[in-house]
Amino acid sequence: MKPMILCVTLIVAGVSACGFLVLRHACLVAPLTPATWPQRPAVGHVKRSIRSRAPINDAAERFATACLLARLRREEARQRPWEGRN
């Protein structure tokens, strides 16, 4: 029984020493002064994004979508995929 108590005591002492050395190393390499970059002030609320997914004008969005689709059709016709180009 005595060797078992000795082994447990040595393991606990070793783990404690290892933890002490890790903590000591962390304290030695830690900066002594806080970082000097400017800190943002505390904000009481979150600002809304200027860009939103909600359409500003439904007619304008439909027009933009139609223009985009027409441009894609022209690009597809220019590349002629049925002839094996691009």
Biopython code that builds the backbone (N, CA, C, O; Angstrom):
import numpy as np
from Bio.PDB.StructureBuilder import StructureBuilder

atoms = [
    (1, "MET", "N", (0.827, -1.188, 0.000)),
    (1, "MET", "CA", (0.000, 0.000, 0.000)),
    (1, "MET", "C", (0.867, 1.245, 0.000)),
    (1, "MET", "O", (0.498, 2.264, -0.585)),
    (2, "LYS", "N", (2.009, 1.169, 0.648)),
    (2, "LYS", "CA", (2.880, 2.328, 0.741)),
    (2, "LYS", "C", (3.400, 2.781, -0.628)),
    (2, "LYS", "O", (3.418, 3.985, -0.885)),
    (3, "PRO", "N", (3.827, 1.870, -1.526)),
    (3, "PRO", "CA", (4.304, 2.328, -2.835)),
    (3, "PRO", "C", (3.203, 3.032, -3.645)),
    (3, "PRO", "O", (3.492, 3.954, -4.409)),
    (4, "MET", "N", (1.962, 2.607, -3.481)),
    (4, "MET", "CA", (0.851, 3.226, -4.208)),
    (4, "MET", "C", (0.654, 4.668, -3.753)),
    (4, "MET", "O", (0.449, 5.555, -4.582)),
    (5, "ILE", "N", (0.711, 4.909, -2.470)),
    (5, "ILE", "CA", (0.558, 6.268, -1.938)),
    (5, "ILE", "C", (1.715, 7.139, -2.402)),
    (5, "ILE", "O", (1.526, 8.316, -2.710)),
    (6, "LEU", "N", (2.908, 6.565, -2.453)),
    (6, "LEU", "CA", (4.080, 7.297, -2.911)),
    (6, "LEU", "C", (3.936, 7.690, -4.383)),
    (6, "LEU", "O", (4.252, 8.817, -4.764)),
    (7, "CYS", "N", (3.457, 6.749, -5.210)),
    (7, "CYS", "CA", (3.271, 7.037, -6.648)),
    (7, "CYS", "C", (2.227, 8.127, -6.850)),
    (7, "CYS", "O", (2.435, 9.037, -7.653)),
    (8, "VAL", "N", (1.120, 8.052, -6.142)),
    (8, "VAL", "CA", (0.069, 9.064, -6.272)),
    (8, "VAL", "C", (0.588, 10.425, -5.826)),
    (8, "VAL", "O", (0.303, 11.443, -6.457)),
    (9, "THR", "N", (1.349, 10.438, -4.737)),
    (9, "THR", "CA", (1.908, 11.693, -4.239)),
    (9, "THR", "C", (2.881, 12.297, -5.255)),
    (9, "THR", "O", (2.868, 13.507, -5.484)),
    (10, "LEU", "N", (3.714, 11.465, -5.857)),
    (10, "LEU", "CA", (4.656, 11.956, -6.869)),
    (10, "LEU", "C", (3.926, 12.482, -8.114)),
    (10, "LEU", "O", (4.332, 13.493, -8.687)),
    (11, "ILE", "N", (2.871, 11.813, -8.524)),
    (11, "ILE", "CA", (2.111, 12.265, -9.694)),
    (11, "ILE", "C", (1.445, 13.607, -9.412)),
    (11, "ILE", "O", (1.486, 14.506, -10.251)),
    (12, "VAL", "N", (0.836, 13.748, -8.246)),
    (12, "VAL", "CA", (0.185, 15.015, -7.876)),
    (12, "VAL", "C", (1.218, 16.131, -7.790)),
    (12, "VAL", "O", (0.970, 17.242, -8.257)),
    (13, "ALA", "N", (2.370, 15.844, -7.201)),
    (13, "ALA", "CA", (3.423, 16.851, -7.089)),
    (13, "ALA", "C", (3.947, 17.237, -8.473)),
    (13, "ALA", "O", (4.212, 18.412, -8.723)),
    (14, "GLY", "N", (4.098, 16.275, -9.364)),
    (14, "GLY", "CA", (4.580, 16.558, -10.714)),
    (14, "GLY", "C", (3.606, 17.405, -11.517)),
    (14, "GLY", "O", (4.008, 18.338, -12.211)),
    (15, "VAL", "N", (2.327, 17.075, -11.419)),
    (15, "VAL", "CA", (1.310, 17.848, -12.134)),
    (15, "VAL", "C", (1.232, 19.261, -11.571)),
    (15, "VAL", "O", (1.064, 20.222, -12.322)),
    (16, "SER", "N", (1.355, 19.391, -10.256)),
    (16, "SER", "CA", (1.334, 20.716, -9.628)),
    (16, "SER", "C", (2.539, 21.548, -10.073)),
    (16, "SER", "O", (2.401, 22.733, -10.379)),
    (17, "ALA", "N", (3.714, 20.926, -10.107)),
    (17, "ALA", "CA", (4.914, 21.640, -10.544)),
    (17, "ALA", "C", (4.798, 22.058, -12.000)),
    (17, "ALA", "O", (5.194, 23.165, -12.365)),
    (18, "CYS", "N", (4.263, 21.187, -12.825)),
    (18, "CYS", "CA", (4.078, 21.507, -14.240)),
    (18, "CYS", "C", (3.111, 22.688, -14.393)),
    (18, "CYS", "O", (3.371, 23.606, -15.171)),
    (19, "GLY", "N", (2.022, 22.665, -13.667)),
    (19, "GLY", "CA", (1.065, 23.772, -13.723)),
    (19, "GLY", "C", (1.679, 25.075, -13.254)),
    (19, "GLY", "O", (1.424, 26.131, -13.834)),
    (20, "PHE", "N", (2.496, 25.006, -12.198)),
    (20, "PHE", "CA", (3.178, 26.200, -11.708)),
    (20, "PHE", "C", (4.123, 26.765, -12.761)),
    (20, "PHE", "O", (4.168, 27.977, -12.970)),
    (21, "LEU", "N", (4.879, 25.891, -13.426)),
    (21, "LEU", "CA", (5.819, 26.356, -14.450)),
    (21, "LEU", "C", (5.096, 26.952, -15.658)),
    (21, "LEU", "O", (5.556, 27.944, -16.221)),
    (22, "VAL", "N", (3.990, 26.368, -16.054)),
    (22, "VAL", "CA", (3.215, 26.914, -17.173)),
    (22, "VAL", "C", (2.658, 28.284, -16.811)),
    (22, "VAL", "O", (2.706, 29.209, -17.623)),
    (23, "LEU", "N", (2.135, 28.419, -15.611)),
    (23, "LEU", "CA", (1.607, 29.704, -15.156)),
    (23, "LEU", "C", (2.718, 30.751, -15.058)),
    (23, "LEU", "O", (2.516, 31.906, -15.432)),
    (24, "ARG", "N", (3.869, 30.359, -14.566)),
    (24, "ARG", "CA", (4.999, 31.275, -14.455)),
    (24, "ARG", "C", (5.452, 31.746, -15.832)),
    (24, "ARG", "O", (5.743, 32.927, -16.027)),
    (25, "HIS", "N", (5.512, 30.826, -16.781)),
    (25, "HIS", "CA", (5.907, 31.190, -18.138)),
    (25, "HIS", "C", (4.895, 32.159, -18.748)),
    (25, "HIS", "O", (5.281, 33.130, -19.397)),
    (26, "ALA", "N", (3.605, 31.899, -18.543)),
    (26, "ALA", "CA", (2.562, 32.775, -19.082)),
    (26, "ALA", "C", (2.678, 34.172, -18.489)),
    (26, "ALA", "O", (2.467, 35.162, -19.189)),
    (27, "CYS", "N", (3.009, 34.261, -17.210)),
    (27, "CYS", "CA", (3.161, 35.568, -16.569)),
    (27, "CYS", "C", (4.398, 36.291, -17.075)),
    (27, "CYS", "O", (4.397, 37.518, -17.170)),
    (28, "LEU", "N", (5.443, 35.559, -17.398)),
    (28, "LEU", "CA", (6.676, 36.191, -17.866)),
    (28, "LEU", "C", (6.546, 36.728, -19.282)),
    (28, "LEU", "O", (7.123, 37.771, -19.593)),
    (29, "VAL", "N", (5.814, 36.055, -20.139)),
    (29, "VAL", "CA", (5.715, 36.493, -21.531)),
    (29, "VAL", "C", (4.532, 37.425, -21.771)),
    (29, "VAL", "O", (4.412, 37.991, -22.857)),
    (30, "ALA", "N", (3.662, 37.596, -20.790)),
    (30, "ALA", "CA", (2.506, 38.485, -20.960)),
    (30, "ALA", "C", (2.983, 39.933, -20.979)),
    (30, "ALA", "O", (3.918, 40.280, -20.258)),
    (31, "PRO", "N", (2.351, 40.791, -21.797)),
    (31, "PRO", "CA", (2.737, 42.198, -21.815)),
    (31, "PRO", "C", (2.387, 42.866, -20.489)),
    (31, "PRO", "O", (1.372, 42.548, -19.868)),
    (32, "LEU", "N", (3.235, 43.789, -20.069)),
    (32, "LEU", "CA", (3.019, 44.458, -18.791)),
    (32, "LEU", "C", (2.014, 45.592, -18.905)),
    (32, "LEU", "O", (1.316, 45.907, -17.940)),
    (33, "THR", "N", (1.936, 46.210, -20.084)),
    (33, "THR", "CA", (0.992, 47.307, -20.284)),
    (33, "THR", "C", (-0.064, 46.865, -21.284)),
    (33, "THR", "O", (0.217, 46.016, -22.129)),
    (34, "PRO", "N", (-1.250, 47.408, -21.214)),
    (34, "PRO", "CA", (-2.279, 47.040, -22.188)),
    (34, "PRO", "C", (-1.916, 47.552, -23.579)),
    (34, "PRO", "O", (-1.067, 48.431, -23.728)),
    (35, "ALA", "N", (-2.550, 47.008, -24.560)),
    (35, "ALA", "CA", (-2.302, 47.406, -25.943)),
    (35, "ALA", "C", (-2.631, 48.888, -26.138)),
    (35, "ALA", "O", (-3.498, 49.438, -25.458)),
    (36, "THR", "N", (-1.926, 49.524, -27.076)),
    (36, "THR", "CA", (-2.082, 50.967, -27.250)),
    (36, "THR", "C", (-2.997, 51.334, -28.406)),
    (36, "THR", "O", (-3.202, 52.521, -28.656)),
    (37, "TRP", "N", (-3.553, 50.367, -29.120)),
    (37, "TRP", "CA", (-4.432, 50.735, -30.229)),
    (37, "TRP", "C", (-5.710, 51.356, -29.681)),
    (37, "TRP", "O", (-6.111, 51.058, -28.556)),
    (38, "PRO", "N", (-6.349, 52.211, -30.461)),
    (38, "PRO", "CA", (-7.549, 52.892, -29.953)),
    (38, "PRO", "C", (-8.696, 51.914, -29.744)),
    (38, "PRO", "O", (-8.960, 51.046, -30.575)),
    (39, "GLN", "N", (-9.348, 52.074, -28.647)),
    (39, "GLN", "CA", (-10.476, 51.215, -28.317)),
    (39, "GLN", "C", (-11.768, 51.891, -28.746)),
    (39, "GLN", "O", (-11.917, 53.105, -28.600)),
    (40, "ARG", "N", (-12.699, 51.109, -29.273)),
    (40, "ARG", "CA", (-13.994, 51.666, -29.651)),
    (40, "ARG", "C", (-14.807, 51.952, -28.402)),
    (40, "ARG", "O", (-14.784, 51.173, -27.449)),
    (41, "PRO", "N", (-15.524, 53.063, -28.405)),
    (41, "PRO", "CA", (-16.365, 53.334, -27.236)),
    (41, "PRO", "C", (-17.520, 52.341, -27.170)),
    (41, "PRO", "O", (-17.933, 51.787, -28.188)),
    (42, "ALA", "N", (-18.020, 52.128, -25.998)),
    (42, "ALA", "CA", (-19.134, 51.202, -25.816)),
    (42, "ALA", "C", (-20.370, 51.767, -26.517)),
    (42, "ALA", "O", (-20.704, 52.941, -26.354)),
    (43, "VAL", "N", (-21.027, 50.943, -27.278)),
    (43, "VAL", "CA", (-22.192, 51.376, -28.034)),
    (43, "VAL", "C", (-23.422, 50.738, -27.402)),
    (43, "VAL", "O", (-23.430, 49.546, -27.097)),
    (44, "GLY", "N", (-24.443, 51.533, -27.213)),
    (44, "GLY", "CA", (-25.647, 51.030, -26.575)),
    (44, "GLY", "C", (-26.584, 50.323, -27.529)),
    (44, "GLY", "O", (-27.500, 49.628, -27.089)),
    (45, "HIS", "N", (-26.379, 50.483, -28.820)),
    (45, "HIS", "CA", (-27.265, 49.856, -29.795)),
    (45, "HIS", "C", (-26.462, 49.479, -31.033)),
    (45, "HIS", "O", (-25.324, 49.916, -31.206)),
    (46, "VAL", "N", (-27.058, 48.678, -31.874)),
    (46, "VAL", "CA", (-26.437, 48.256, -33.116)),
    (46, "VAL", "C", (-27.029, 49.080, -34.240)),
    (46, "VAL", "O", (-28.249, 49.198, -34.360)),
    (47, "LYS", "N", (-26.157, 49.653, -35.070)),
    (47, "LYS", "CA", (-26.641, 50.463, -36.184)),
    (47, "LYS", "C", (-27.145, 49.559, -37.305)),
    (47, "LYS", "O", (-26.602, 48.480, -37.544)),
    (48, "ARG", "N", (-28.179, 50.012, -37.977)),
    (48, "ARG", "CA", (-28.666, 49.263, -39.124)),
    (48, "ARG", "C", (-27.754, 49.490, -40.294)),
    (48, "ARG", "O", (-27.179, 50.568, -40.444)),
    (49, "SER", "N", (-27.618, 48.501, -41.111)),
    (49, "SER", "CA", (-26.795, 48.620, -42.305)),
    (49, "SER", "C", (-27.479, 49.546, -43.305)),
    (49, "SER", "O", (-28.704, 49.555, -43.431)),
    (50, "ILE", "N", (-26.668, 50.317, -44.007)),
    (50, "ILE", "CA", (-27.226, 51.209, -45.027)),
    (50, "ILE", "C", (-27.775, 50.377, -46.184)),
    (50, "ILE", "O", (-28.836, 50.668, -46.735)),
    (51, "ARG", "N", (-27.030, 49.346, -46.530)),
    (51, "ARG", "CA", (-27.484, 48.471, -47.614)),
    (51, "ARG", "C", (-28.473, 47.465, -47.040)),
    (51, "ARG", "O", (-28.173, 46.773, -46.067)),
    (52, "SER", "N", (-29.614, 47.390, -47.627)),
    (52, "SER", "CA", (-30.592, 46.415, -47.158)),
    (52, "SER", "C", (-31.086, 45.606, -48.352)),
    (52, "SER", "O", (-30.922, 46.016, -49.501)),
    (53, "ARG", "N", (-31.678, 44.485, -48.079)),
    (53, "ARG", "CA", (-32.185, 43.628, -49.143)),
    (53, "ARG", "C", (-33.571, 44.077, -49.596)),
    (53, "ARG", "O", (-34.069, 43.587, -50.609)),
    (54, "ALA", "N", (-34.195, 44.982, -48.880)),
    (54, "ALA", "CA", (-35.526, 45.434, -49.249)),
    (54, "ALA", "C", (-35.436, 46.345, -50.474)),
    (54, "ALA", "O", (-34.609, 47.257, -50.501)),
    (55, "PRO", "N", (-36.277, 46.110, -51.489)),
    (55, "PRO", "CA", (-36.218, 46.963, -52.678)),
    (55, "PRO", "C", (-36.695, 48.381, -52.366)),
    (55, "PRO", "O", (-37.684, 48.580, -51.660)),
    (56, "ILE", "N", (-35.974, 49.354, -52.903)),
    (56, "ILE", "CA", (-36.353, 50.748, -52.705)),
    (56, "ILE", "C", (-37.555, 51.079, -53.585)),
    (56, "ILE", "O", (-38.506, 51.728, -53.150)),
    (57, "ASN", "N", (-37.488, 50.619, -54.829)),
    (57, "ASN", "CA", (-38.562, 50.886, -55.769)),
    (57, "ASN", "C", (-38.783, 49.601, -56.558)),
    (57, "ASN", "O", (-37.870, 49.120, -57.229)),
    (58, "ASP", "N", (-39.973, 49.050, -56.483)),
    (58, "ASP", "CA", (-40.251, 47.773, -57.126)),
    (58, "ASP", "C", (-40.087, 47.865, -58.642)),
    (58, "ASP", "O", (-39.548, 46.947, -59.260)),
    (59, "ALA", "N", (-40.545, 48.959, -59.244)),
    (59, "ALA", "CA", (-40.430, 49.116, -60.695)),
    (59, "ALA", "C", (-38.962, 49.210, -61.109)),
    (59, "ALA", "O", (-38.569, 48.637, -62.125)),
    (60, "ALA", "N", (-38.159, 49.918, -60.341)),
    (60, "ALA", "CA", (-36.745, 50.046, -60.665)),
    (60, "ALA", "C", (-36.049, 48.692, -60.555)),
    (60, "ALA", "O", (-35.176, 48.375, -61.363)),
    (61, "GLU", "N", (-36.427, 47.902, -59.572)),
    (61, "GLU", "CA", (-35.806, 46.591, -59.425)),
    (61, "GLU", "C", (-36.196, 45.665, -60.575)),
    (61, "GLU", "O", (-35.362, 44.909, -61.073)),
    (62, "ARG", "N", (-37.462, 45.720, -61.000)),
    (62, "ARG", "CA", (-37.884, 44.905, -62.153)),
    (62, "ARG", "C", (-37.138, 45.326, -63.407)),
    (62, "ARG", "O", (-36.738, 44.475, -64.201)),
    (63, "PHE", "N", (-36.944, 46.632, -63.597)),
    (63, "PHE", "CA", (-36.213, 47.126, -64.763)),
    (63, "PHE", "C", (-34.763, 46.655, -64.724)),
    (63, "PHE", "O", (-34.225, 46.232, -65.747)),
    (64, "ALA", "N", (-34.122, 46.721, -63.554)),
    (64, "ALA", "CA", (-32.737, 46.276, -63.427)),
    (64, "ALA", "C", (-32.618, 44.786, -63.692)),
    (64, "ALA", "O", (-31.657, 44.342, -64.319)),
    (65, "THR", "N", (-33.581, 44.011, -63.223)),
    (65, "THR", "CA", (-33.565, 42.566, -63.461)),
    (65, "THR", "C", (-33.726, 42.264, -64.939)),
    (65, "THR", "O", (-33.045, 41.388, -65.472)),
    (66, "ALA", "N", (-34.630, 42.987, -65.614)),
    (66, "ALA", "CA", (-34.831, 42.785, -67.052)),
    (66, "ALA", "C", (-33.570, 43.135, -67.825)),
    (66, "ALA", "O", (-33.204, 42.423, -68.759)),
    (67, "CYS", "N", (-32.896, 44.224, -67.450)),
    (67, "CYS", "CA", (-31.657, 44.605, -68.129)),
    (67, "CYS", "C", (-30.575, 43.553, -67.935)),
    (67, "CYS", "O", (-29.839, 43.230, -68.867)),
    (68, "LEU", "N", (-30.483, 43.019, -66.718)),
    (68, "LEU", "CA", (-29.486, 41.990, -66.442)),
    (68, "LEU", "C", (-29.762, 40.737, -67.263)),
    (68, "LEU", "O", (-28.840, 40.160, -67.839)),
    (69, "LEU", "N", (-31.016, 40.311, -67.322)),
    (69, "LEU", "CA", (-31.356, 39.117, -68.101)),
    (69, "LEU", "C", (-31.075, 39.336, -69.583)),
    (69, "LEU", "O", (-30.587, 38.431, -70.260)),
    (70, "ALA", "N", (-31.378, 40.532, -70.094)),
    (70, "ALA", "CA", (-31.094, 40.821, -71.505)),
    (70, "ALA", "C", (-29.593, 40.782, -71.756)),
    (70, "ALA", "O", (-29.154, 40.252, -72.777)),
    (71, "ARG", "N", (-28.807, 41.328, -70.852)),
    (71, "ARG", "CA", (-27.355, 41.310, -71.026)),
    (71, "ARG", "C", (-26.825, 39.882, -70.989)),
    (71, "ARG", "O", (-25.918, 39.542, -71.749)),
    (72, "LEU", "N", (-27.379, 39.037, -70.112)),
    (72, "LEU", "CA", (-26.943, 37.642, -70.068)),
    (72, "LEU", "C", (-27.314, 36.894, -71.346)),
    (72, "LEU", "O", (-26.541, 36.069, -71.832)),
    (73, "ARG", "N", (-28.505, 37.186, -71.893)),
    (73, "ARG", "CA", (-28.893, 36.547, -73.165)),
    (73, "ARG", "C", (-27.963, 36.967, -74.292)),
    (73, "ARG", "O", (-27.573, 36.135, -75.110)),
    (74, "ARG", "N", (-27.592, 38.277, -74.348)),
    (74, "ARG", "CA", (-26.666, 38.747, -75.397)),
    (74, "ARG", "C", (-25.306, 38.076, -75.251)),
    (74, "ARG", "O", (-24.692, 37.694, -76.247)),
    (75, "GLU", "N", (-24.834, 37.932, -74.020)),
    (75, "GLU", "CA", (-23.538, 37.306, -73.778)),
    (75, "GLU", "C", (-23.572, 35.834, -74.191)),
    (75, "GLU", "O", (-22.612, 35.323, -74.769)),
    (76, "GLU", "N", (-24.681, 35.157, -73.893)),
    (76, "GLU", "CA", (-24.797, 33.755, -74.287)),
    (76, "GLU", "C", (-24.812, 33.618, -75.806)),
    (76, "GLU", "O", (-24.191, 32.712, -76.361)),
    (77, "ALA", "N", (-25.528, 34.525, -76.476)),
    (77, "ALA", "CA", (-25.565, 34.478, -77.938)),
    (77, "ALA", "C", (-24.188, 34.780, -78.522)),
    (77, "ALA", "O", (-23.813, 34.195, -79.538)),
    (78, "ARG", "N", (-23.438, 35.669, -77.911)),
    (78, "ARG", "CA", (-22.108, 36.008, -78.411)),
    (78, "ARG", "C", (-21.153, 34.832, -78.276)),
    (78, "ARG", "O", (-20.314, 34.617, -79.151)),
    (79, "GLN", "N", (-21.264, 34.079, -77.214)),
    (79, "GLN", "CA", (-20.346, 32.967, -77.005)),
    (79, "GLN", "C", (-20.719, 31.737, -77.828)),
    (79, "GLN", "O", (-19.876, 30.868, -78.049)),
    (80, "ARG", "N", (-21.961, 31.651, -78.282)),
    (80, "ARG", "CA", (-22.443, 30.547, -79.114)),
    (80, "ARG", "C", (-22.122, 29.179, -78.517)),
    (80, "ARG", "O", (-21.323, 28.434, -79.085)),
    (81, "PRO", "N", (-22.723, 28.841, -77.397)),
    (81, "PRO", "CA", (-22.395, 27.550, -76.771)),
    (81, "PRO", "C", (-22.831, 26.365, -77.622)),
    (81, "PRO", "O", (-22.260, 25.283, -77.491)),
    (82, "TRP", "N", (-23.811, 26.533, -78.479)),
    (82, "TRP", "CA", (-24.262, 25.410, -79.322)),
    (82, "TRP", "C", (-23.229, 25.050, -80.376)),
    (82, "TRP", "O", (-23.305, 23.971, -80.964)),
    (83, "GLU", "N", (-22.247, 25.944, -80.635)),
    (83, "GLU", "CA", (-21.174, 25.635, -81.577)),
    (83, "GLU", "C", (-19.939, 25.092, -80.864)),
    (83, "GLU", "O", (-18.940, 24.765, -81.506)),
    (84, "GLY", "N", (-20.006, 25.000, -79.560)),
    (84, "GLY", "CA", (-18.875, 24.457, -78.799)),
    (84, "GLY", "C", (-17.841, 25.499, -78.445)),
    (84, "GLY", "O", (-16.722, 25.135, -78.081)),
    (85, "ARG", "N", (-18.158, 26.775, -78.535)),
    (85, "ARG", "CA", (-17.204, 27.799, -78.154)),
    (85, "ARG", "C", (-17.249, 28.012, -76.646)),
    (85, "ARG", "O", (-18.280, 27.831, -75.998)),
    (86, "ASN", "N", (-16.092, 28.403, -76.110)),
    (86, "ASN", "CA", (-15.943, 28.715, -74.677)),
    (86, "ASN", "C", (-16.516, 27.594, -73.834)),
    (86, "ASN", "O", (-16.487, 27.669, -72.605)),
]
sb = StructureBuilder()
sb.init_structure("model")
sb.init_model(0)
sb.init_chain("A")
sb.init_seg("    ")
for serial, (resi, resn, name, xyz) in enumerate(atoms, 1):
    if name == "N":
        sb.init_residue(resn, " ", resi, " ")
    sb.init_atom(name, np.array(xyz, "f"), 0.0, 1.0, " ", f" {name:<3s}", serial, name[0])
structure = sb.get_structure()
